């Protein structure tokens, strides 16, 4: 039996959140599945060695629009899938599946405009397979970097974000790290990329710069073994936070302008900090980065490290 899963959301965090459901479908039908996903989800880097996934089909711009519709339909038809599981409410993907000749189509209710990413995926998957599915993601990787100094507290520090409203000020992170090195011997791995040179350099040139290394020249795949062997993640709600959670380490995640109930409550390993005055209520327009309590972040970080 050949099974296709369509997960078309953009982010790394989204990809991680869908992992339990992809794995559950693969286990139910006792076969690895094909995954259709966007390049920005970094599925190739994250899931290239996942035993539950046989192939990753990239949903690129060439598959957009009317001509892209027929191009994608033809590509899928050539693979002769028996079943498809569509984790969205889009009529487009429903029609793509039909044009591809897939007989068994499972999908969210069509035209639903809003959903909770975790709840919707869980309800959908459990209905299809008939079993309860844990929301905890479990990311297995091939390489395991054990070269981190275990005499130090190794911390993955997520200073980046998809936009400035989702990013706690870099000076706060520098101040936080200065406080942490007073109580623990720490090494900070700065989880940020090529677009974050200014932030990375400000951190490197600060008083705690000598205690840090940066991910700026590494691929996502190369960072995974390092993150897995860190003691914790501290940082913004980014893809790195969700990768850390899936790799089994505790994450202290700051939600200031994204929905905590969707992205912060699916794992017991994720500890959240919201702006003062918010309680399980942040959304995409909370704009609360200046209301994150420094003392709360420091206290929770210290507790995790203990």
KAVEN-V587966 format. One record per backbone hydrogen bond with DSSP energy under -0.5 kcal/mol. NH is the residue of the N-H (numbers start at 1). CO is the residue of the C=O. Records with the same first field share a line. If there is no record, write none. Layout:
BEGIN
NH: CO ; CO
END
This chain:
BEGIN
3: 1
4: 83
5: 34
6: 85
7: 5 ; 36
15: 11
16: 12
17: 13
18: 14
19: 15 ; 16
21: 18
22: 18
23: 19
24: 20
25: 21
26: 22
27: 23
28: 24
29: 25
30: 27
31: 26
33: 52
34: 3
35: 55
36: 5
37: 35 ; 57
38: 9
41: 38
42: 39
43: 38
46: 42
47: 43
48: 44
50: 47
53: 50
54: 33
55: 33
57: 35 ; 55
58: 56
59: 37
60: 58
63: 60
64: 61
68: 64
69: 65
70: 66
71: 67
72: 68
73: 69
74: 70
75: 71
76: 72
77: 73
78: 74
79: 75 ; 76
80: 76 ; 77
81: 76
82: 2
83: 2
84: 104
85: 4
86: 84 ; 106
87: 6 ; 85
88: 86
94: 90
95: 91
96: 92
97: 93
98: 94
99: 95
100: 96
101: 98
102: 97
103: 101
104: 82
105: 103
106: 84 ; 104
108: 86 ; 88
111: 89
112: 109
117: 115
120: 116
121: 117
122: 118
123: 119
124: 120
125: 121
126: 122
127: 123
128: 124
129: 125
130: 126
139: 246
140: 138
146: 144
150: 148
152: 149
153: 185
154: 152
155: 153 ; 187
156: 232
157: 155 ; 189
158: 156 ; 234
159: 157
160: 191
166: 163
167: 164
168: 166
172: 169
173: 169
174: 170
175: 171
176: 172
177: 173
178: 174
179: 175
180: 176
181: 177
182: 179
183: 179 ; 180
184: 180
186: 184
187: 153
188: 211
189: 155
190: 188 ; 213
191: 157 ; 189
192: 190
196: 193
197: 194
200: 196
201: 197
202: 198
203: 199
204: 200
205: 201
206: 203
209: 206
211: 208
212: 209
213: 188
215: 190
218: 215
223: 219 ; 220
224: 220
225: 221
227: 223
228: 224
229: 225 ; 226
230: 227
231: 154
232: 154
233: 250
234: 156
235: 252
236: 158
237: 254
238: 236
242: 238
243: 239
244: 240
245: 241
246: 242
247: 243
248: 245
249: 244
250: 231
251: 269
252: 233
253: 251 ; 271
254: 235
255: 253 ; 273
256: 254
260: 258 ; 282
262: 259
263: 259
264: 260
270: 267
271: 251 ; 269
273: 253
275: 255
276: 291
278: 275
286: 283
288: 256
291: 288
292: 289
294: 292
297: 293
298: 294
299: 295
300: 296
301: 297
302: 298
303: 299
304: 300
305: 301
306: 302
END
